Amino acid sequence: MPIKKPSSSQSSDSELASVWFARLQAGDVSEEDRARFKAWYQASQEHAKAYDRMRVLWAMLEAPAQRVRATVEVEQAQAAPLSMAGKRPYSRRFLAAFALALAVAVPLSHQFPILYQNWQSDYHTAPGERLTVALDDGSRITLNTDTALSVEFSADQRRIRLLRGEGYFDVAPNKSRPFIVASGTARARAVGTAFSVRDSGDALRVAVSEGTVDVSAGNSDEAVRVYLNQQVDYRQGRLGPVMSADLLEALAWQRGQLIFNRQPLPEVIDEVNRYRRGRILLLNPALKEHIVSGVFDTTDPNAALDGIKATLKIRSLSLSERLVLLY
């Protein structure tokens, strides 16, 4: 019997449970907040179980929370933190609860699916690593940071399963054995060409730097053709329109660069997170309005974080190298 892949919702449920637990500890929690939490909690058994695990975990970790509170007190003595939505500043209890819960829950919730994907893969990379693989047919694959894929060659096709992350595929021509990269229900088919495929969790992007690629999705045999310097996105079960691609920016990772051109801060943080061991989390919703431009070194994501904090004047709380809260 094949092993069933764990649901990706498990990690999001744990993270949301952490956020709700922390929010309910805040001094400015409203009745509307409590009603929204109740609706979320009752929406599914998975939500309830995730929150109950977080509540038990907090009860077990009250003593370590004192040390986190001490850290927050030092931070608050240096400068007053930003408010959550233009209202009251974060309370010490809120920051302590939030930080401690996420310090435990977030790394674990993200680690288990990654370990399983690595186990399924033929090749994988850790955060911050790149790997180039020469295949038996003469094709070459370059795996970007935090990527896993499997290789399934047969007599009539060459098939790659992208389990997570991003790869660049330089395909050796062979008309009798098409080269197919599959991720979820989306497929990119090429004979002899070069292209990248990125799975960001909620979307898939195919960008072509040489030749042409046919991209299809679901059970349909219909495909859109993507030419040189073009890209197409697959999101929410649908293929979007074929658009022009900025390959200098899209393939900057191969040169060890991250290029941001007026991108929202949450997108930038998500990208920097791919190159770090751990997580950067935005605590203040107001920070989502910030826009970032710049070029950063992928080998030093912490320097990118420091540059963003300094430029946007954002305060942070670092529990360790692995967990940073921006507020």
TABEL-V227329 format. One record per helix or strand of 2 or more residues. SS is the DSSP state (a for helix, b for strand). FROM is the first residue (numbers start at 1). TO is the last residue. Records with the same first field share a line. If there is no record, write none. Layout:
# TABEL-V227329
SS = FROM-TO, FROM-TO
This chain:
# TABEL-V227329
a = 9-24, 31-43, 45-60, 62-78, 92-120, 247-250, 252-255, 265-273, 285-289, 301-312
b = 123-124, 131-134, 140-143, 148-153, 157-170, 178-183, 186-190, 194-199, 203-210, 213-217, 224-226, 230-235, 238-239, 243-244, 257-264, 279-282, 291-297, 316-318, 323-326
